[in-house]
Amino acid sequence: MTKTPATIPNPEAISTAPDNCIDSGAWYITSFRPKVLREIDNDPVKISTTQTEADIEKEVIKKITNNINSAKTGLANRVTYTKMIKEILL
């Protein structure tokens, strides 16, 4: 089986609904970035309450970012958004 994305006549639609963004991101990660899944599993999957937990979370975020696109900028925003999403989901 080959990993071939669906043909989307209007790819901008991905950004119009949160479910589309989540689905496309999950497809990308599972198809092309398996290391990201392993790094995600290193996250304590809880809201950090100590500095040690926050440091671990930050390292996981850095490794995930590196495995997706090696970007070094915007880490503070990624940490903020990760914490915000955890507050919502957890």
PDB file with one MODEL, atoms N, CA, C and O in Angstrom:
MODEL        1
ATOM      1  N   MET A   1       0.837  -1.166   0.000  1.00  0.00           N
ATOM      2  CA  MET A   1       0.000   0.000   0.000  1.00  0.00           C
ATOM      3  C   MET A   1       0.888   1.237   0.000  1.00  0.00           C
ATOM      4  O   MET A   1       1.833   1.325   0.784  1.00  0.00           O
ATOM      5  N   THR A   2       0.592   2.181  -0.863  1.00  0.00           N
ATOM      6  CA  THR A   2       1.363   3.418  -0.884  1.00  0.00           C
ATOM      7  C   THR A   2       0.609   4.505  -0.133  1.00  0.00           C
ATOM      8  O   THR A   2      -0.616   4.474  -0.019  1.00  0.00           O
ATOM      9  N   LYS A   3       1.352   5.442   0.362  1.00  0.00           N
ATOM     10  CA  LYS A   3       0.769   6.558   1.099  1.00  0.00           C
ATOM     11  C   LYS A   3       0.555   7.703   0.136  1.00  0.00           C
ATOM     12  O   LYS A   3       1.484   8.446  -0.180  1.00  0.00           O
ATOM     13  N   THR A   4      -0.648   7.839  -0.319  1.00  0.00           N
ATOM     14  CA  THR A   4      -0.966   8.870  -1.286  1.00  0.00           C
ATOM     15  C   THR A   4      -2.080   9.747  -0.727  1.00  0.00           C
ATOM     16  O   THR A   4      -3.146   9.248  -0.365  1.00  0.00           O
ATOM     17  N   PRO A   5      -1.838  11.040  -0.659  1.00  0.00           N
ATOM     18  CA  PRO A   5      -2.896  11.910  -0.128  1.00  0.00           C
ATOM     19  C   PRO A   5      -4.062  11.998  -1.111  1.00  0.00           C
ATOM     20  O   PRO A   5      -3.897  11.834  -2.319  1.00  0.00           O
ATOM     21  N   ALA A   6      -5.212  12.255  -0.569  1.00  0.00           N
ATOM     22  CA  ALA A   6      -6.389  12.449  -1.402  1.00  0.00           C
ATOM     23  C   ALA A   6      -6.233  13.731  -2.217  1.00  0.00           C
ATOM     24  O   ALA A   6      -5.592  14.687  -1.782  1.00  0.00           O
ATOM     25  N   THR A   7      -6.821  13.730  -3.387  1.00  0.00           N
ATOM     26  CA  THR A   7      -6.826  14.945  -4.196  1.00  0.00           C
ATOM     27  C   THR A   7      -7.899  15.862  -3.630  1.00  0.00           C
ATOM     28  O   THR A   7      -9.062  15.480  -3.504  1.00  0.00           O
ATOM     29  N   ILE A   8      -7.497  17.047  -3.299  1.00  0.00           N
ATOM     30  CA  ILE A   8      -8.424  18.013  -2.710  1.00  0.00           C
ATOM     31  C   ILE A   8      -8.539  19.190  -3.671  1.00  0.00           C
ATOM     32  O   ILE A   8      -7.564  19.908  -3.891  1.00  0.00           O
ATOM     33  N   PRO A   9      -9.719  19.392  -4.241  1.00  0.00           N
ATOM     34  CA  PRO A   9      -9.871  20.458  -5.225  1.00  0.00           C
ATOM     35  C   PRO A   9      -9.698  21.860  -4.629  1.00  0.00           C
ATOM     36  O   PRO A   9      -9.334  22.796  -5.342  1.00  0.00           O
ATOM     37  N   ASN A  10      -9.950  22.001  -3.353  1.00  0.00           N
ATOM     38  CA  ASN A  10      -9.792  23.301  -2.695  1.00  0.00           C
ATOM     39  C   ASN A  10      -9.016  23.108  -1.388  1.00  0.00           C
ATOM     40  O   ASN A  10      -9.612  23.070  -0.312  1.00  0.00           O
ATOM     41  N   PRO A  11      -7.681  22.985  -1.481  1.00  0.00           N
ATOM     42  CA  PRO A  11      -6.888  22.675  -0.280  1.00  0.00           C
ATOM     43  C   PRO A  11      -7.000  23.715   0.826  1.00  0.00           C
ATOM     44  O   PRO A  11      -6.714  23.413   1.985  1.00  0.00           O
ATOM     45  N   GLU A  12      -7.407  24.921   0.494  1.00  0.00           N
ATOM     46  CA  GLU A  12      -7.575  25.932   1.538  1.00  0.00           C
ATOM     47  C   GLU A  12      -8.675  25.548   2.525  1.00  0.00           C
ATOM     48  O   GLU A  12      -8.752  26.110   3.617  1.00  0.00           O
ATOM     49  N   ALA A  13      -9.527  24.594   2.145  1.00  0.00           N
ATOM     50  CA  ALA A  13     -10.595  24.134   3.033  1.00  0.00           C
ATOM     51  C   ALA A  13     -10.045  23.490   4.294  1.00  0.00           C
ATOM     52  O   ALA A  13     -10.731  23.430   5.314  1.00  0.00           O
ATOM     53  N   ILE A  14      -8.808  23.007   4.230  1.00  0.00           N
ATOM     54  CA  ILE A  14      -8.203  22.390   5.409  1.00  0.00           C
ATOM     55  C   ILE A  14      -8.155  23.373   6.569  1.00  0.00           C
ATOM     56  O   ILE A  14      -8.298  22.982   7.727  1.00  0.00           O
ATOM     57  N   SER A  15      -7.958  24.636   6.261  1.00  0.00           N
ATOM     58  CA  SER A  15      -7.830  25.631   7.326  1.00  0.00           C
ATOM     59  C   SER A  15      -9.163  26.205   7.785  1.00  0.00           C
ATOM     60  O   SER A  15      -9.184  27.075   8.655  1.00  0.00           O
ATOM     61  N   THR A  16     -10.259  25.748   7.232  1.00  0.00           N
ATOM     62  CA  THR A  16     -11.553  26.349   7.570  1.00  0.00           C
ATOM     63  C   THR A  16     -12.268  25.668   8.723  1.00  0.00           C
ATOM     64  O   THR A  16     -13.211  26.231   9.279  1.00  0.00           O
ATOM     65  N   ALA A  17     -11.844  24.478   9.091  1.00  0.00           N
ATOM     66  CA  ALA A  17     -12.495  23.762  10.190  1.00  0.00           C
ATOM     67  C   ALA A  17     -11.438  23.059  11.028  1.00  0.00           C
ATOM     68  O   ALA A  17     -10.534  22.426  10.482  1.00  0.00           O
ATOM     69  N   PRO A  18     -11.543  23.162  12.346  1.00  0.00           N
ATOM     70  CA  PRO A  18     -10.546  22.525  13.208  1.00  0.00           C
ATOM     71  C   PRO A  18     -10.368  21.028  12.934  1.00  0.00           C
ATOM     72  O   PRO A  18      -9.248  20.519  12.973  1.00  0.00           O
ATOM     73  N   ASP A  19     -11.452  20.336  12.661  1.00  0.00           N
ATOM     74  CA  ASP A  19     -11.342  18.891  12.400  1.00  0.00           C
ATOM     75  C   ASP A  19     -10.480  18.618  11.174  1.00  0.00           C
ATOM     76  O   ASP A  19      -9.712  17.656  11.154  1.00  0.00           O
ATOM     77  N   ASN A  20     -10.605  19.462  10.153  1.00  0.00           N
ATOM     78  CA  ASN A  20      -9.786  19.285   8.954  1.00  0.00           C
ATOM     79  C   ASN A  20      -8.304  19.445   9.283  1.00  0.00           C
ATOM     80  O   ASN A  20      -7.470  18.672   8.811  1.00  0.00           O
ATOM     81  N   CYS A  21      -7.984  20.446  10.089  1.00  0.00           N
ATOM     82  CA  CYS A  21      -6.590  20.687  10.469  1.00  0.00           C
ATOM     83  C   CYS A  21      -6.038  19.508  11.257  1.00  0.00           C
ATOM     84  O   CYS A  21      -4.918  19.059  11.015  1.00  0.00           O
ATOM     85  N   ILE A  22      -6.817  19.017  12.184  1.00  0.00           N
ATOM     86  CA  ILE A  22      -6.379  17.889  13.006  1.00  0.00           C
ATOM     87  C   ILE A  22      -6.184  16.654  12.150  1.00  0.00           C
ATOM     88  O   ILE A  22      -5.176  15.959  12.274  1.00  0.00           O
ATOM     89  N   ASP A  23      -7.147  16.381  11.281  1.00  0.00           N
ATOM     90  CA  ASP A  23      -7.047  15.195  10.423  1.00  0.00           C
ATOM     91  C   ASP A  23      -5.848  15.267   9.490  1.00  0.00           C
ATOM     92  O   ASP A  23      -5.129  14.281   9.326  1.00  0.00           O
ATOM     93  N   SER A  24      -5.628  16.419   8.879  1.00  0.00           N
ATOM     94  CA  SER A  24      -4.506  16.526   7.939  1.00  0.00           C
ATOM     95  C   SER A  24      -3.171  16.452   8.673  1.00  0.00           C
ATOM     96  O   SER A  24      -2.221  15.843   8.181  1.00  0.00           O
ATOM     97  N   GLY A  25      -3.102  17.070   9.847  1.00  0.00           N
ATOM     98  CA  GLY A  25      -1.874  16.994  10.635  1.00  0.00           C
ATOM     99  C   GLY A  25      -1.578  15.572  11.093  1.00  0.00           C
ATOM    100  O   GLY A  25      -0.433  15.122  11.039  1.00  0.00           O
ATOM    101  N   ALA A  26      -2.600  14.872  11.540  1.00  0.00           N
ATOM    102  CA  ALA A  26      -2.420  13.491  11.983  1.00  0.00           C
ATOM    103  C   ALA A  26      -2.002  12.594  10.814  1.00  0.00           C
ATOM    104  O   ALA A  26      -1.143  11.726  10.972  1.00  0.00           O
ATOM    105  N   TRP A  27      -2.601  12.802   9.655  1.00  0.00           N
ATOM    106  CA  TRP A  27      -2.223  12.005   8.483  1.00  0.00           C
ATOM    107  C   TRP A  27      -0.757  12.250   8.142  1.00  0.00           C
ATOM    108  O   TRP A  27      -0.013  11.304   7.887  1.00  0.00           O
ATOM    109  N   TYR A  28      -0.343  13.506   8.137  1.00  0.00           N
ATOM    110  CA  TYR A  28       1.038  13.848   7.807  1.00  0.00           C
ATOM    111  C   TYR A  28       2.010  13.189   8.786  1.00  0.00           C
ATOM    112  O   TYR A  28       2.996  12.574   8.380  1.00  0.00           O
ATOM    113  N   ILE A  29       1.722  13.324  10.064  1.00  0.00           N
ATOM    114  CA  ILE A  29       2.631  12.781  11.079  1.00  0.00           C
ATOM    115  C   ILE A  29       2.714  11.264  10.992  1.00  0.00           C
ATOM    116  O   ILE A  29       3.809  10.702  11.016  1.00  0.00           O
ATOM    117  N   THR A  30       1.574  10.597  10.890  1.00  0.00           N
ATOM    118  CA  THR A  30       1.611   9.131  10.848  1.00  0.00           C
ATOM    119  C   THR A  30       2.202   8.605   9.554  1.00  0.00           C
ATOM    120  O   THR A  30       2.794   7.526   9.532  1.00  0.00           O
ATOM    121  N   SER A  31       2.045   9.359   8.478  1.00  0.00           N
ATOM    122  CA  SER A  31       2.556   8.891   7.188  1.00  0.00           C
ATOM    123  C   SER A  31       4.029   9.203   6.972  1.00  0.00           C
ATOM    124  O   SER A  31       4.761   8.385   6.416  1.00  0.00           O
ATOM    125  N   PHE A  32       4.464  10.369   7.403  1.00  0.00           N
ATOM    126  CA  PHE A  32       5.799  10.828   7.035  1.00  0.00           C
ATOM    127  C   PHE A  32       6.738  11.121   8.195  1.00  0.00           C
ATOM    128  O   PHE A  32       7.939  11.278   7.977  1.00  0.00           O
ATOM    129  N   ARG A  33       6.240  11.198   9.396  1.00  0.00           N
ATOM    130  CA  ARG A  33       7.094  11.553  10.533  1.00  0.00           C
ATOM    131  C   ARG A  33       6.863  10.622  11.722  1.00  0.00           C
ATOM    132  O   ARG A  33       6.400  11.076  12.768  1.00  0.00           O
ATOM    133  N   PRO A  34       7.174   9.330  11.584  1.00  0.00           N
ATOM    134  CA  PRO A  34       6.921   8.400  12.695  1.00  0.00           C
ATOM    135  C   PRO A  34       7.710   8.731  13.965  1.00  0.00           C
ATOM    136  O   PRO A  34       7.290   8.370  15.065  1.00  0.00           O
ATOM    137  N   LYS A  35       8.839   9.408  13.823  1.00  0.00           N
ATOM    138  CA  LYS A  35       9.598   9.795  15.022  1.00  0.00           C
ATOM    139  C   LYS A  35       8.794  10.746  15.897  1.00  0.00           C
ATOM    140  O   LYS A  35       8.955  10.763  17.118  1.00  0.00           O
ATOM    141  N   VAL A  36       7.935  11.529  15.275  1.00  0.00           N
ATOM    142  CA  VAL A  36       7.106  12.472  16.035  1.00  0.00           C
ATOM    143  C   VAL A  36       6.200  11.706  17.001  1.00  0.00           C
ATOM    144  O   VAL A  36       6.034  12.104  18.154  1.00  0.00           O
ATOM    145  N   LEU A  37       5.624  10.618  16.528  1.00  0.00           N
ATOM    146  CA  LEU A  37       4.746   9.826  17.400  1.00  0.00           C
ATOM    147  C   LEU A  37       5.504   9.303  18.606  1.00  0.00           C
ATOM    148  O   LEU A  37       4.981   9.296  19.720  1.00  0.00           O
ATOM    149  N   ARG A  38       6.735   8.865  18.385  1.00  0.00           N
ATOM    150  CA  ARG A  38       7.542   8.374  19.511  1.00  0.00           C
ATOM    151  C   ARG A  38       7.845   9.507  20.492  1.00  0.00           C
ATOM    152  O   ARG A  38       7.844   9.295  21.705  1.00  0.00           O
ATOM    153  N   GLU A  39       8.102  10.699  19.975  1.00  0.00           N
ATOM    154  CA  GLU A  39       8.369  11.839  20.859  1.00  0.00           C
ATOM    155  C   GLU A  39       7.109  12.254  21.616  1.00  0.00           C
ATOM    156  O   GLU A  39       7.173  12.600  22.796  1.00  0.00           O
ATOM    157  N   ILE A  40       5.970  12.218  20.938  1.00  0.00           N
ATOM    158  CA  ILE A  40       4.715  12.568  21.608  1.00  0.00           C
ATOM    159  C   ILE A  40       4.481  11.628  22.789  1.00  0.00           C
ATOM    160  O   ILE A  40       3.989  12.050  23.836  1.00  0.00           O
ATOM    161  N   ASP A  41       4.833  10.363  22.620  1.00  0.00           N
ATOM    162  CA  ASP A  41       4.663   9.395  23.701  1.00  0.00           C
ATOM    163  C   ASP A  41       5.535   9.705  24.911  1.00  0.00           C
ATOM    164  O   ASP A  41       5.275   9.190  25.999  1.00  0.00           O
ATOM    165  N   ASN A  42       6.557  10.530  24.749  1.00  0.00           N
ATOM    166  CA  ASN A  42       7.407  10.920  25.870  1.00  0.00           C
ATOM    167  C   ASN A  42       6.799  12.028  26.716  1.00  0.00           C
ATOM    168  O   ASN A  42       7.289  12.324  27.806  1.00  0.00           O
ATOM    169  N   ASP A  43       5.739  12.634  26.218  1.00  0.00           N
ATOM    170  CA  ASP A  43       5.074  13.685  26.970  1.00  0.00           C
ATOM    171  C   ASP A  43       4.323  13.061  28.142  1.00  0.00           C
ATOM    172  O   ASP A  43       3.670  12.032  27.969  1.00  0.00           O
ATOM    173  N   PRO A  44       4.401  13.663  29.337  1.00  0.00           N
ATOM    174  CA  PRO A  44       3.711  13.100  30.491  1.00  0.00           C
ATOM    175  C   PRO A  44       2.182  13.109  30.360  1.00  0.00           C
ATOM    176  O   PRO A  44       1.496  12.520  31.197  1.00  0.00           O
ATOM    177  N   VAL A  45       1.645  13.755  29.344  1.00  0.00           N
ATOM    178  CA  VAL A  45       0.212  13.818  29.077  1.00  0.00           C
ATOM    179  C   VAL A  45      -0.573  14.277  30.299  1.00  0.00           C
ATOM    180  O   VAL A  45      -1.590  13.691  30.671  1.00  0.00           O
ATOM    181  N   LYS A  46      -0.087  15.306  30.886  1.00  0.00           N
ATOM    182  CA  LYS A  46      -0.821  15.957  31.959  1.00  0.00           C
ATOM    183  C   LYS A  46      -0.366  17.399  32.007  1.00  0.00           C
ATOM    184  O   LYS A  46       0.641  17.766  31.402  1.00  0.00           O
ATOM    185  N   ILE A  47      -1.086  18.184  32.703  1.00  0.00           N
ATOM    186  CA  ILE A  47      -0.723  19.586  32.842  1.00  0.00           C
ATOM    187  C   ILE A  47       0.429  19.664  33.835  1.00  0.00           C
ATOM    188  O   ILE A  47       0.320  19.194  34.967  1.00  0.00           O
ATOM    189  N   SER A  48       1.524  20.258  33.402  1.00  0.00           N
ATOM    190  CA  SER A  48       2.704  20.311  34.261  1.00  0.00           C
ATOM    191  C   SER A  48       2.437  21.197  35.480  1.00  0.00           C
ATOM    192  O   SER A  48       1.894  22.296  35.365  1.00  0.00           O
ATOM    193  N   THR A  49       2.829  20.694  36.632  1.00  0.00           N
ATOM    194  CA  THR A  49       2.620  21.435  37.879  1.00  0.00           C
ATOM    195  C   THR A  49       3.929  21.795  38.565  1.00  0.00           C
ATOM    196  O   THR A  49       3.943  22.582  39.511  1.00  0.00           O
ATOM    197  N   THR A  50       5.033  21.217  38.089  1.00  0.00           N
ATOM    198  CA  THR A  50       6.340  21.527  38.663  1.00  0.00           C
ATOM    199  C   THR A  50       7.255  22.016  37.542  1.00  0.00           C
ATOM    200  O   THR A  50       6.966  21.826  36.361  1.00  0.00           O
ATOM    201  N   GLN A  51       8.332  22.633  37.922  1.00  0.00           N
ATOM    202  CA  GLN A  51       9.296  23.106  36.927  1.00  0.00           C
ATOM    203  C   GLN A  51       9.919  21.933  36.177  1.00  0.00           C
ATOM    204  O   GLN A  51      10.186  22.027  34.979  1.00  0.00           O
ATOM    205  N   THR A  52      10.149  20.835  36.882  1.00  0.00           N
ATOM    206  CA  THR A  52      10.715  19.650  36.233  1.00  0.00           C
ATOM    207  C   THR A  52       9.786  19.135  35.139  1.00  0.00           C
ATOM    208  O   THR A  52      10.237  18.813  34.039  1.00  0.00           O
ATOM    209  N   GLU A  53       8.497  19.057  35.437  1.00  0.00           N
ATOM    210  CA  GLU A  53       7.520  18.615  34.429  1.00  0.00           C
ATOM    211  C   GLU A  53       7.462  19.588  33.258  1.00  0.00           C
ATOM    212  O   GLU A  53       7.361  19.172  32.104  1.00  0.00           O
ATOM    213  N   ALA A  54       7.525  20.880  33.556  1.00  0.00           N
ATOM    214  CA  ALA A  54       7.512  21.892  32.495  1.00  0.00           C
ATOM    215  C   ALA A  54       8.752  21.772  31.612  1.00  0.00           C
ATOM    216  O   ALA A  54       8.673  21.948  30.396  1.00  0.00           O
ATOM    217  N   ASP A  55       9.891  21.474  32.225  1.00  0.00           N
ATOM    218  CA  ASP A  55      11.127  21.297  31.455  1.00  0.00           C
ATOM    219  C   ASP A  55      11.040  20.071  30.540  1.00  0.00           C
ATOM    220  O   ASP A  55      11.478  20.114  29.390  1.00  0.00           O
ATOM    221  N   ILE A  56      10.471  18.982  31.058  1.00  0.00           N
ATOM    222  CA  ILE A  56      10.294  17.776  30.243  1.00  0.00           C
ATOM    223  C   ILE A  56       9.365  18.079  29.078  1.00  0.00           C
ATOM    224  O   ILE A  56       9.642  17.698  27.940  1.00  0.00           O
ATOM    225  N   GLU A  57       8.273  18.758  29.361  1.00  0.00           N
ATOM    226  CA  GLU A  57       7.306  19.122  28.319  1.00  0.00           C
ATOM    227  C   GLU A  57       7.968  19.973  27.235  1.00  0.00           C
ATOM    228  O   GLU A  57       7.743  19.752  26.045  1.00  0.00           O
ATOM    229  N   LYS A  58       8.775  20.934  27.643  1.00  0.00           N
ATOM    230  CA  LYS A  58       9.459  21.804  26.687  1.00  0.00           C
ATOM    231  C   LYS A  58      10.421  21.008  25.806  1.00  0.00           C
ATOM    232  O   LYS A  58      10.510  21.255  24.603  1.00  0.00           O
ATOM    233  N   GLU A  59      11.135  20.060  26.396  1.00  0.00           N
ATOM    234  CA  GLU A  59      12.046  19.220  25.613  1.00  0.00           C
ATOM    235  C   GLU A  59      11.291  18.366  24.603  1.00  0.00           C
ATOM    236  O   GLU A  59      11.740  18.191  23.470  1.00  0.00           O
ATOM    237  N   VAL A  60      10.146  17.838  25.015  1.00  0.00           N
ATOM    238  CA  VAL A  60       9.321  17.053  24.096  1.00  0.00           C
ATOM    239  C   VAL A  60       8.867  17.931  22.938  1.00  0.00           C
ATOM    240  O   VAL A  60       8.922  17.510  21.783  1.00  0.00           O
ATOM    241  N   ILE A  61       8.424  19.134  23.233  1.00  0.00           N
ATOM    242  CA  ILE A  61       7.975  20.066  22.186  1.00  0.00           C
ATOM    243  C   ILE A  61       9.120  20.378  21.232  1.00  0.00           C
ATOM    244  O   ILE A  61       8.920  20.414  20.018  1.00  0.00           O
ATOM    245  N   LYS A  62      10.324  20.604  21.770  1.00  0.00           N
ATOM    246  CA  LYS A  62      11.484  20.877  20.906  1.00  0.00           C
ATOM    247  C   LYS A  62      11.792  19.690  20.000  1.00  0.00           C
ATOM    248  O   LYS A  62      12.075  19.880  18.817  1.00  0.00           O
ATOM    249  N   LYS A  63      11.742  18.478  20.529  1.00  0.00           N
ATOM    250  CA  LYS A  63      12.037  17.298  19.726  1.00  0.00           C
ATOM    251  C   LYS A  63      10.972  17.066  18.658  1.00  0.00           C
ATOM    252  O   LYS A  63      11.290  16.684  17.532  1.00  0.00           O
ATOM    253  N   ILE A  64       9.712  17.296  19.011  1.00  0.00           N
ATOM    254  CA  ILE A  64       8.631  17.149  18.029  1.00  0.00           C
ATOM    255  C   ILE A  64       8.824  18.153  16.903  1.00  0.00           C
ATOM    256  O   ILE A  64       8.731  17.799  15.728  1.00  0.00           O
ATOM    257  N   THR A  65       9.089  19.395  17.258  1.00  0.00           N
ATOM    258  CA  THR A  65       9.312  20.434  16.252  1.00  0.00           C
ATOM    259  C   THR A  65      10.481  20.066  15.354  1.00  0.00           C
ATOM    260  O   THR A  65      10.396  20.193  14.132  1.00  0.00           O
ATOM    261  N   ASN A  66      11.558  19.615  15.950  1.00  0.00           N
ATOM    262  CA  ASN A  66      12.734  19.235  15.170  1.00  0.00           C
ATOM    263  C   ASN A  66      12.419  18.098  14.204  1.00  0.00           C
ATOM    264  O   ASN A  66      12.890  18.102  13.066  1.00  0.00           O
ATOM    265  N   ASN A  67      11.631  17.134  14.646  1.00  0.00           N
ATOM    266  CA  ASN A  67      11.285  16.013  13.784  1.00  0.00           C
ATOM    267  C   ASN A  67      10.282  16.370  12.691  1.00  0.00           C
ATOM    268  O   ASN A  67      10.169  15.645  11.702  1.00  0.00           O
ATOM    269  N   ILE A  68       9.564  17.460  12.849  1.00  0.00           N
ATOM    270  CA  ILE A  68       8.619  17.868  11.804  1.00  0.00           C
ATOM    271  C   ILE A  68       9.318  18.745  10.780  1.00  0.00           C
ATOM    272  O   ILE A  68       9.279  18.460   9.583  1.00  0.00           O
ATOM    273  N   ASN A  69       9.961  19.817  11.247  1.00  0.00           N
ATOM    274  CA  ASN A  69      10.539  20.732  10.253  1.00  0.00           C
ATOM    275  C   ASN A  69      11.823  21.420  10.695  1.00  0.00           C
ATOM    276  O   ASN A  69      12.274  22.349  10.025  1.00  0.00           O
ATOM    277  N   SER A  70      12.409  21.004  11.771  1.00  0.00           N
ATOM    278  CA  SER A  70      13.677  21.553  12.266  1.00  0.00           C
ATOM    279  C   SER A  70      13.637  23.044  12.574  1.00  0.00           C
ATOM    280  O   SER A  70      14.685  23.683  12.668  1.00  0.00           O
ATOM    281  N   ALA A  71      12.462  23.597  12.729  1.00  0.00           N
ATOM    282  CA  ALA A  71      12.358  25.023  13.035  1.00  0.00           C
ATOM    283  C   ALA A  71      12.863  25.307  14.441  1.00  0.00           C
ATOM    284  O   ALA A  71      12.565  24.571  15.381  1.00  0.00           O
ATOM    285  N   LYS A  72      13.613  26.359  14.569  1.00  0.00           N
ATOM    286  CA  LYS A  72      14.141  26.739  15.874  1.00  0.00           C
ATOM    287  C   LYS A  72      13.435  27.985  16.412  1.00  0.00           C
ATOM    288  O   LYS A  72      13.620  28.353  17.572  1.00  0.00           O
ATOM    289  N   THR A  73      12.640  28.621  15.583  1.00  0.00           N
ATOM    290  CA  THR A  73      11.965  29.836  16.011  1.00  0.00           C
ATOM    291  C   THR A  73      10.558  29.525  16.512  1.00  0.00           C
ATOM    292  O   THR A  73       9.963  28.514  16.138  1.00  0.00           O
ATOM    293  N   GLY A  74      10.047  30.387  17.344  1.00  0.00           N
ATOM    294  CA  GLY A  74       8.675  30.258  17.810  1.00  0.00           C
ATOM    295  C   GLY A  74       8.456  29.219  18.894  1.00  0.00           C
ATOM    296  O   GLY A  74       7.319  28.819  19.143  1.00  0.00           O
ATOM    297  N   LEU A  75       9.527  28.774  19.546  1.00  0.00           N
ATOM    298  CA  LEU A  75       9.376  27.746  20.571  1.00  0.00           C
ATOM    299  C   LEU A  75       8.481  28.224  21.712  1.00  0.00           C
ATOM    300  O   LEU A  75       7.652  27.461  22.209  1.00  0.00           O
ATOM    301  N   ALA A  76       8.638  29.458  22.125  1.00  0.00           N
ATOM    302  CA  ALA A  76       7.818  29.976  23.225  1.00  0.00           C
ATOM    303  C   ALA A  76       6.330  29.881  22.875  1.00  0.00           C
ATOM    304  O   ALA A  76       5.512  29.517  23.720  1.00  0.00           O
ATOM    305  N   ASN A  77       5.984  30.208  21.632  1.00  0.00           N
ATOM    306  CA  ASN A  77       4.589  30.097  21.210  1.00  0.00           C
ATOM    307  C   ASN A  77       4.127  28.647  21.209  1.00  0.00           C
ATOM    308  O   ASN A  77       3.002  28.356  21.616  1.00  0.00           O
ATOM    309  N   ARG A  78       4.974  27.745  20.760  1.00  0.00           N
ATOM    310  CA  ARG A  78       4.602  26.324  20.737  1.00  0.00           C
ATOM    311  C   ARG A  78       4.342  25.813  22.154  1.00  0.00           C
ATOM    312  O   ARG A  78       3.396  25.061  22.386  1.00  0.00           O
ATOM    313  N   VAL A  79       5.183  26.226  23.090  1.00  0.00           N
ATOM    314  CA  VAL A  79       4.985  25.818  24.488  1.00  0.00           C
ATOM    315  C   VAL A  79       3.668  26.388  25.006  1.00  0.00           C
ATOM    316  O   VAL A  79       2.895  25.680  25.652  1.00  0.00           O
ATOM    317  N   THR A  80       3.414  27.650  24.728  1.00  0.00           N
ATOM    318  CA  THR A  80       2.171  28.294  25.171  1.00  0.00           C
ATOM    319  C   THR A  80       0.957  27.583  24.596  1.00  0.00           C
ATOM    320  O   THR A  80       0.006  27.287  25.319  1.00  0.00           O
ATOM    321  N   TYR A  81       0.986  27.308  23.292  1.00  0.00           N
ATOM    322  CA  TYR A  81      -0.157  26.659  22.649  1.00  0.00           C
ATOM    323  C   TYR A  81      -0.335  25.225  23.133  1.00  0.00           C
ATOM    324  O   TYR A  81      -1.465  24.758  23.279  1.00  0.00           O
ATOM    325  N   THR A  82       0.759  24.527  23.383  1.00  0.00           N
ATOM    326  CA  THR A  82       0.650  23.167  23.900  1.00  0.00           C
ATOM    327  C   THR A  82      -0.031  23.180  25.261  1.00  0.00           C
ATOM    328  O   THR A  82      -0.914  22.364  25.525  1.00  0.00           O
ATOM    329  N   LYS A  83       0.375  24.097  26.115  1.00  0.00           N
ATOM    330  CA  LYS A  83      -0.245  24.199  27.442  1.00  0.00           C
ATOM    331  C   LYS A  83      -1.723  24.558  27.319  1.00  0.00           C
ATOM    332  O   LYS A  83      -2.554  24.013  28.045  1.00  0.00           O
ATOM    333  N   MET A  84      -2.054  25.462  26.415  1.00  0.00           N
ATOM    334  CA  MET A  84      -3.440  25.876  26.205  1.00  0.00           C
ATOM    335  C   MET A  84      -4.280  24.685  25.738  1.00  0.00           C
ATOM    336  O   MET A  84      -5.392  24.479  26.224  1.00  0.00           O
ATOM    337  N   ILE A  85      -3.755  23.916  24.809  1.00  0.00           N
ATOM    338  CA  ILE A  85      -4.491  22.766  24.294  1.00  0.00           C
ATOM    339  C   ILE A  85      -4.657  21.707  25.377  1.00  0.00           C
ATOM    340  O   ILE A  85      -5.714  21.087  25.492  1.00  0.00           O
ATOM    341  N   LYS A  86      -3.621  21.507  26.162  1.00  0.00           N
ATOM    342  CA  LYS A  86      -3.733  20.534  27.267  1.00  0.00           C
ATOM    343  C   LYS A  86      -4.811  20.972  28.261  1.00  0.00           C
ATOM    344  O   LYS A  86      -5.562  20.137  28.766  1.00  0.00           O
ATOM    345  N   GLU A  87      -4.891  22.260  28.542  1.00  0.00           N
ATOM    346  CA  GLU A  87      -5.923  22.767  29.443  1.00  0.00           C
ATOM    347  C   GLU A  87      -7.313  22.432  28.897  1.00  0.00           C
ATOM    348  O   GLU A  87      -8.213  22.082  29.660  1.00  0.00           O
ATOM    349  N   ILE A  88      -7.482  22.537  27.604  1.00  0.00           N
ATOM    350  CA  ILE A  88      -8.773  22.262  26.979  1.00  0.00           C
ATOM    351  C   ILE A  88      -9.067  20.756  26.967  1.00  0.00           C
ATOM    352  O   ILE A  88     -10.161  20.324  27.330  1.00  0.00           O
ATOM    353  N   LEU A  89      -8.079  19.972  26.547  1.00  0.00           N
ATOM    354  CA  LEU A  89      -8.303  18.537  26.355  1.00  0.00           C
ATOM    355  C   LEU A  89      -8.256  17.723  27.648  1.00  0.00           C
ATOM    356  O   LEU A  89      -8.950  16.716  27.785  1.00  0.00           O
ATOM    357  N   LEU A  90      -7.441  18.167  28.576  1.00  0.00           N
ATOM    358  CA  LEU A  90      -7.275  17.375  29.796  1.00  0.00           C
ATOM    359  C   LEU A  90      -8.125  17.941  30.909  1.00  0.00           C
ATOM    360  O   LEU A  90      -8.121  17.411  32.020  1.00  0.00           O
TER     361      LEU A  90
ENDMDL
END
